[in-house]
Amino acid sequence: MAFDITWRGASGNSHNFQTVPFGTNFNPVSGVYIFCRQTQPGKWQALYVGETQSFSQRLNERINSHEGFRRAQRMGMTHIGVLVVPGQQNRLRIETDLRHGLKPPANEQSVFGGSGQ
C-alpha cells in the first residue's frame, strides 16, 4: 500500500514522496528516493537520501550493491519514498536540499571505511 510523506529540505521547500514498503518493484524512471522508517504512528525518520536515473535499476536490480541501503537496513529501514524528477540537475538539487535538511544518518560516511552512493 502506497501513501504520501512530505519531507522538507534545508531550503524550506517541501517535497511529497510516494512511500511504499521495501521490496516494491519500480518502473525505470528517474528521481529522488528516501530510505525511511516509522518511529511512532505518523512520525517518520529519513535514513538515506539518494537520486537515480532509474528507480528500477537502483532500487531493484542493484539494491544489494547499494552501501547506503545496507546502512539504512541496519538502522531499521522499512520503506522507500520516491519522487519522480526528470533531469539530473533537478534531481541533484532536490537530493542535496533534502540531505542537508534531513541529515539522514545512513548518508554519513565513516572515516574508517565504507563509501557513499
C-alpha positions in Angstrom: 0.0 0.0 0.0 1.4 3.4 -1.0 1.0 6.6 0.9 2.5 10.1 0.8 5.1 11.6 3.2 6.1 15.2 2.8 9.8 15.9 3.5 11.3 19.4 4.0 14.7 20.3 2.7 17.2 22.8 4.2 15.8 25.5 1.8 12.4 25.1 3.4 10.9 23.6 0.2 8.6 20.6 0.8 8.6 17.5 -1.4 5.8 15.0 -1.5 7.1 11.4 -1.8 5.1 8.3 -2.6 6.1 5.9 0.0 6.0 2.1 -0.3 7.3 -0.9 1.7 10.8 -2.2 0.8 10.6 -4.8 -1.9 8.2 -2.9 -4.2 9.1 -3.2 -7.9 9.7 0.2 -9.5 9.5 1.5 -13.1 12.6 2.7 -14.9 12.0 6.4 -14.3 14.4 8.9 -12.7 14.0 10.7 -9.4 15.0 11.1 -5.8 14.4 8.4 -3.2 14.4 8.1 0.6 15.0 5.0 2.7 13.0 5.6 5.8 11.4 4.0 8.9 8.4 4.8 11.1 9.5 5.8 14.6 6.0 6.2 16.0 2.5 6.4 14.4 2.6 9.2 11.9 6.3 10.0 12.5 9.0 9.0 10.0 12.8 9.2 10.0 14.7 9.6 6.8 17.7 7.2 6.9 19.2 7.8 3.5 18.5 10.2 0.6 19.7 9.4 -3.0 19.0 10.1 -6.6 18.9 7.9 -9.6 18.3 7.8 -13.4 16.3 4.6 -12.9 14.4 3.6 -9.8 14.1 0.0 -11.2 17.8 -0.4 -11.8 19.0 1.3 -8.5 16.3 0.1 -6.1 15.5 -3.4 -7.5 18.3 -4.7 -9.8 21.3 -3.3 -7.9 19.9 -2.8 -4.4 22.2 -5.4 -2.8 25.3 -3.4 -4.0 24.0 -0.2 -2.5 26.1 0.7 0.5 23.6 3.3 1.7 20.8 0.6 1.6 22.9 -1.7 3.7 23.5 1.0 6.3 19.8 2.0 6.3 18.7 -1.6 6.6 20.9 -2.0 9.7 19.1 1.1 11.1 15.7 -0.4 10.7 14.6 0.8 7.2 11.2 -0.5 6.2 10.0 1.8 3.4 11.2 3.7 0.3 9.8 7.1 -0.7 10.1 8.1 -4.3 9.7 11.4 -6.1 9.8 11.4 -9.9 12.2 14.1 -11.0 13.4 14.4 -14.6 16.7 15.9 -15.3 19.9 15.2 -13.4 20.4 18.9 -12.3 16.9 18.9 -10.8 17.5 15.6 -9.0 20.8 16.7 -7.6 19.4 20.0 -6.4 16.5 18.3 -4.6 18.7 15.4 -3.2 21.2 17.9 -1.8 18.5 20.1 -0.3 16.9 17.1 1.4 20.2 15.6 2.7 21.1 19.0 4.2 17.7 19.4 5.8 17.0 15.9 7.0 20.6 14.9 7.9 19.9 11.2 7.2 22.4 9.1 9.2 23.0 6.4 6.5 24.3 9.1 4.2 27.2 9.9 6.6 30.5 8.2 5.5 32.7 6.7 8.2 36.3 7.8 8.3 37.1 4.1 9.0 35.8 2.8 5.6 32.6 2.5 3.7 31.5 4.7 0.8 28.5 6.8 0.0 26.4 6.3 -3.0 
